[in-house]
């Protein structure tokens, strides 16, 4: 009886296998959905535009601007303070980008030549672009006060994103006596602060008068879409 039961079970399984077929093919009219991942760029880069300019793009913070490839700096190794041409670069640390010459000379320390590898901590340092996540006008005003002084208040924001501040007298806590730029991209929820200072930072001497780049750089600043 045991052998017959085993034989019967085997027959049933064989019969069942012969009567079932599996079709894994797709019909001609059936489309298979394709998932396309967006190419989201991160970090930053410096891309050549022409012989004279780079385009610097900070994908993390959502902006771009044009940067000159070369600049003159004062070489205090020579007694006549002659000028020499130096490459320009951009350093990035978290939400701060610093446009600078690749090297410089420390006038206060025996004219020692040094490679620029870190971003200065001082707020007043020219061409240190500070970005901040902003959700409303209260946070925008708080960012302004952190960057320019506790007495600063918002006046208005233009359609282009330029922020106008209410400033005070020279002895107050919102006195700005240098060329500064304060911008707000409401769509992206980002604000940006940077300044040129009181003089040119990037230039190439042509004859007796240096050809400055700073205003052109500032005018090229754009929000990323």
C-alpha positions in Angstrom: 0.0 0.0 0.0 2.8 2.4 0.7 4.4 1.9 -2.7 1.0 2.4 -4.5 0.4 5.7 -2.6 3.8 7.0 -3.6 3.2 6.0 -7.3 -0.2 7.7 -7.3 1.2 10.9 -5.8 4.0 11.0 -8.4 1.4 10.5 -11.2 -0.7 13.4 -9.9 2.3 15.8 -9.7 3.5 14.8 -13.2 0.0 15.4 -14.6 -0.3 18.7 -12.9 3.1 19.9 -14.2 2.1 19.0 -17.8 -1.2 21.0 -17.6 0.3 24.4 -16.3 2.3 26.8 -18.4 3.8 30.2 -17.3 4.2 33.1 -19.8 6.6 35.8 -18.6 6.5 37.8 -21.9 5.0 41.2 -22.1 2.3 42.1 -24.7 3.3 44.3 -27.7 1.1 47.1 -26.4 2.2 47.0 -22.8 4.7 49.7 -21.8 7.3 49.1 -19.1 7.6 52.3 -16.9 11.1 53.7 -16.9 12.3 55.7 -13.8 14.6 58.5 -14.7 16.6 60.0 -11.9 17.3 63.7 -12.0 21.0 64.7 -12.3 21.4 66.8 -9.2 24.7 68.5 -9.0 26.3 69.1 -5.6 29.4 71.0 -4.4 30.9 73.7 -6.5 33.0 74.1 -9.6 35.1 76.7 -11.5 34.6 76.5 -15.3 36.5 78.4 -18.0 34.4 80.9 -19.9 37.2 82.4 -22.0 40.8 83.6 -21.8 40.0 86.0 -18.9 37.1 84.7 -16.9 35.8 81.6 -15.0 32.3 80.9 -14.0 32.1 79.9 -10.4 28.9 77.9 -9.5 28.0 76.9 -6.0 25.3 74.2 -6.4 24.9 73.6 -2.7 24.0 77.3 -2.0 22.3 78.1 -5.3 24.3 80.9 -7.0 26.9 81.6 -9.6 29.2 84.5 -10.5 32.1 85.3 -12.9 35.6 85.3 -11.5 38.7 86.6 -13.2 41.4 84.0 -14.0 44.3 86.3 -13.0 45.0 89.3 -10.7 47.9 91.5 -9.8 49.1 91.5 -6.2 51.7 93.6 -4.5 55.0 91.7 -4.2 56.7 93.1 -1.1 59.7 90.9 -1.6 61.1 93.6 -3.9 61.9 97.1 -2.6 59.9 98.8 -5.3 56.7 96.8 -4.5 56.4 95.6 -8.1 53.2 93.9 -9.2 53.0 90.3 -10.3 50.3 88.2 -11.9 48.7 85.5 -9.8 45.9 82.9 -10.5 42.5 83.4 -8.8 40.7 80.5 -7.1 37.7 79.9 -4.8 37.8 78.1 -1.5 34.6 76.5 -0.1 33.8 75.4 3.4 30.2 74.5 4.2 28.1 77.7 3.5 31.0 80.0 2.9 33.0 80.6 -0.4 36.1 82.8 -0.5 37.3 84.3 -3.8 41.1 84.8 -3.5 44.5 84.8 -5.2 46.2 81.4 -4.9 49.0 83.0 -2.9 49.9 86.3 -1.3 52.6 88.0 0.8 52.3 88.8 4.5 53.4 92.4 4.8 53.2 92.2 8.6 55.5 89.2 8.8 58.6 90.0 6.8 56.9 89.7 3.4 56.6 86.0 3.8 55.0 84.3 0.8 52.1 81.9 1.6 49.6 79.8 -0.2 46.0 80.8 0.6 44.4 77.5 1.9 41.9 78.7 4.6 39.0 81.1 4.7 39.6 84.1 7.1 37.3 84.2 10.1 36.8 88.0 10.1 33.4 89.1 8.9 34.7 92.1 7.1 37.0 90.1 4.8 36.2 91.0 1.2 34.8 88.4 -1.2 33.8 86.0 1.5 30.3 85.0 0.4 28.2 83.8 3.3 25.0 81.9 2.5 22.1 81.3 4.9 18.8 79.3 4.8 16.0 81.8 5.4 12.2 81.0 5.8 10.8 84.5 6.5 11.6 88.2 6.9 12.3 87.8 10.6 15.1 85.3 9.8 16.3 87.6 7.0 16.6 90.5 9.4 18.3 88.4 12.0 20.9 87.4 9.3 21.4 91.0 8.5 22.0 91.9 12.1 24.5 89.0 12.5 26.4 90.2 9.4 26.2 94.0 9.8 25.2 94.9 13.3 22.4 94.4 15.8 20.7 97.8 15.0 20.2 96.9 11.3 16.6 96.5 10.1 15.0 95.6 6.8 13.8 98.4 4.5 12.8 96.5 1.4 13.7 93.7 -1.0 13.7 94.4 -4.7 12.2 92.1 -7.3 15.7 91.1 -8.3 16.5 90.1 -4.7 18.6 93.0 -3.6 18.0 93.7 0.1 18.1 97.4 1.3 18.8 97.9 5.0 18.1 100.7 7.4 21.5 101.8 8.7 22.6 104.3 11.3 25.3 106.8 12.1 29.0 106.0 12.3 28.8 105.5 16.1 25.8 103.2 15.9 25.6 99.4 15.6 24.6 99.4 11.9 27.2 101.5 10.3 28.4 100.2 6.9 31.1 102.3 5.2 32.3 99.8 2.6 30.8 98.4 -0.6 28.5 95.5 0.4 26.0 93.2 -1.2 23.0 91.6 0.6 20.7 89.4 -1.5 17.7 87.2 -0.9 16.2 84.5 -3.1 12.8 84.0 -1.7 11.9 81.1 -3.9 14.9 79.0 -2.8 14.9 80.4 0.8 18.5 81.6 0.6 20.2 84.8 1.6 23.7 85.9 0.7 26.1 88.5 2.1 29.4 89.6 0.6 31.4 92.8 0.3 34.1 94.3 -1.9 35.5 96.6 0.8 36.7 100.1 0.1 39.1 99.3 -2.7 39.7 96.9 -5.6 40.6 93.4 -4.7 41.0 91.9 -8.2 42.6 93.9 -11.0 45.3 93.9 -13.7 47.4 97.0 -14.1 47.3 98.6 -17.6 49.7 101.5 -17.8 49.4 103.8 -14.8 45.8 102.8 -13.9 44.6 99.3 -12.7 41.7 97.8 -14.4 39.4 96.5 -11.6 37.1 93.5 -11.8 35.2 93.6 -8.5 32.1 95.5 -9.8 31.9 93.2 -12.8 32.1 90.2 -10.5 29.3 91.5 -8.3 27.1 92.4 -11.2 27.4 88.8 -12.6 26.0 87.2 -9.4 23.0 85.2 -10.2 20.6 82.8 -8.4 20.5 79.3 -9.8 17.1 78.2 -11.2 
